[in-house]
Amino acid sequence: MRRAALLFDEVVVCVMFHANKTGRLPITERLDRLRAAATGLSNVTVDSHTALVDYCHGAGIDVVVRGVAAFTTWTTKCPWPA
Protein backbone atom coordinates (compact mmCIF):
# COMPACT_ATOMS: atom_id res chain seq x y z
CA MET A 1 0.00 0.00 0.00
CA ARG A 2 2.76 2.42 0.91
CA ARG A 3 4.74 1.61 -2.24
CA ALA A 4 1.69 2.13 -4.43
CA ALA A 5 0.96 5.43 -2.64
CA LEU A 6 4.42 6.64 -3.67
CA LEU A 7 3.91 5.63 -7.30
CA PHE A 8 0.37 6.91 -7.97
CA ASP A 9 -1.54 10.13 -7.30
CA GLU A 10 -4.52 8.15 -6.02
CA VAL A 11 -4.67 4.59 -4.65
CA VAL A 12 -7.85 2.65 -3.93
CA VAL A 13 -7.45 -0.47 -1.82
CA CYS A 14 -10.48 -2.54 -2.72
CA VAL A 15 -11.25 -5.73 -0.83
CA MET A 16 -13.07 -8.23 -3.01
CA PHE A 17 -15.58 -10.50 -1.33
CA HIS A 18 -18.15 -13.13 -2.21
CA ALA A 19 -21.42 -13.01 -0.26
CA ASN A 20 -21.66 -16.81 -0.09
CA LYS A 21 -18.14 -17.32 1.24
CA THR A 22 -16.66 -16.48 4.61
CA GLY A 23 -13.10 -15.32 5.01
CA ARG A 24 -10.87 -15.58 8.01
CA LEU A 25 -12.04 -12.12 9.12
CA PRO A 26 -15.40 -10.45 8.52
CA ILE A 27 -15.31 -7.88 5.71
CA THR A 28 -15.94 -5.02 8.14
CA GLU A 29 -12.92 -5.97 10.23
CA ARG A 30 -10.72 -6.32 7.14
CA LEU A 31 -11.78 -2.84 6.00
CA ASP A 32 -11.16 -1.37 9.45
CA ARG A 33 -7.67 -2.85 9.58
CA LEU A 34 -6.81 -1.57 6.11
CA ARG A 35 -8.11 1.90 6.95
CA ALA A 36 -5.93 1.90 10.06
CA ALA A 37 -2.93 0.83 7.97
CA ALA A 38 -3.67 3.65 5.51
CA THR A 39 -3.60 6.31 8.22
CA GLY A 40 -1.21 9.02 7.14
CA LEU A 41 -1.45 8.10 3.47
CA SER A 42 -3.58 10.95 2.20
CA ASN A 43 -3.90 9.55 -1.32
CA VAL A 44 -5.19 6.11 -0.22
CA THR A 45 -8.84 5.15 0.19
CA VAL A 46 -10.25 1.77 1.21
CA ASP A 47 -13.39 0.22 -0.28
CA SER A 48 -14.98 -3.16 -1.00
CA HIS A 49 -16.84 -4.76 -3.87
CA THR A 50 -17.87 -8.11 -5.31
CA ALA A 51 -16.45 -7.77 -8.84
CA LEU A 52 -13.05 -6.30 -9.64
CA VAL A 53 -13.68 -5.44 -13.29
CA ASP A 54 -17.03 -3.79 -12.54
CA TYR A 55 -15.51 -1.79 -9.70
CA CYS A 56 -12.56 -0.59 -11.76
CA HIS A 57 -14.77 0.33 -14.71
CA GLY A 58 -17.20 2.26 -12.51
CA ALA A 59 -14.43 4.07 -10.66
CA GLY A 60 -12.38 4.84 -13.76
CA ILE A 61 -9.42 2.83 -12.53
CA ASP A 62 -6.88 1.99 -15.25
CA VAL A 63 -4.15 0.23 -13.27
CA VAL A 64 -4.47 -2.66 -10.81
CA VAL A 65 -1.68 -3.40 -8.35
CA ARG A 66 -2.33 -6.77 -6.81
CA GLY A 67 -1.26 -7.39 -3.27
CA VAL A 68 -0.05 -10.80 -2.15
CA ALA A 69 -1.30 -11.89 1.24
CA ALA A 70 1.33 -14.56 1.81
CA PHE A 71 4.23 -16.18 0.04
CA THR A 72 2.19 -19.37 -0.32
CA THR A 73 -0.46 -17.37 -2.19
CA TRP A 74 2.21 -16.13 -4.59
CA THR A 75 3.66 -19.59 -5.21
CA THR A 76 0.20 -21.07 -5.76
CA LYS A 77 -0.89 -18.41 -8.25
CA CYS A 78 2.46 -18.03 -10.01
CA PRO A 79 4.31 -21.33 -9.77
CA TRP A 80 8.01 -21.32 -10.51
CA PRO A 81 9.14 -23.36 -13.50
CA ALA A 82 10.72 -26.71 -12.68
N, C-alpha and C positions, 0 to 999 in steps of 0.2 A: 504494500500500500504506500509506504513512504517513498520507495523508488519510483513508482508510477506518478506520485504527486510531484516529484522533481522533473519528470519528463513531459507532463501534460498540464495544460492550463486548468483543466477540469477533470476530475476522476470520480466516477460513480462506482461504488462497490455494491454490486447487486447479488444478493443471495438467492439462488434458484431453489425452489422447493416444489414438491409434488404433494398435493392434498391427501392422497391415499397412502403416503409413506411417512414414517416417523424417523427423524434423525436422532443422533445422540443427544442433541439439545433442542428444545422447542425453538421455533423460528424467532419468537420474540426475544429469547435470551441470546441467540446468535446475533441478532441485529443490535441489541444493547451492547454486547461485547465489542462488536465492530465499531459502533459509534464511540465507545470509550477509547478504543485504539486509534481512532481518527481525530481525537481531541488535539488541537493545535495544528491540524492540517486544514487550513482554511479553504482549500480547493477540492476537498474530498467530501462527498455525500454518500450515505448508506441507504439502500433501498432493497426491496425484494420483489420477486415476480415468479411466475410459473413457466415462462417461455423466453429464453434468451433472445432469439431472433426478433420476436414481437416486441420485447422491451427495447432492444437497441433501435429498431426501426422507429418506434413511437417516440423515443427520446432523442433521435438524431445522432446516435452514437456510431462512429465509423471505425473505431479501433477497439478490440477486445484484448485485454491483458489477463490471461488466465492464471489464477493463483493455484499453487499446489499445496494441499493440506499436509501431506506427509510424503516422505521419500517412497514409501510403498505405493502410494497413489501414482507417482511419477513413473515408477518402473512397471506398473500394471498397464498404464495407458500408453506408454512409449517404451516398449521393451528394447533392450540393447541387442544388437545383432550378435549371433553366436560366433 
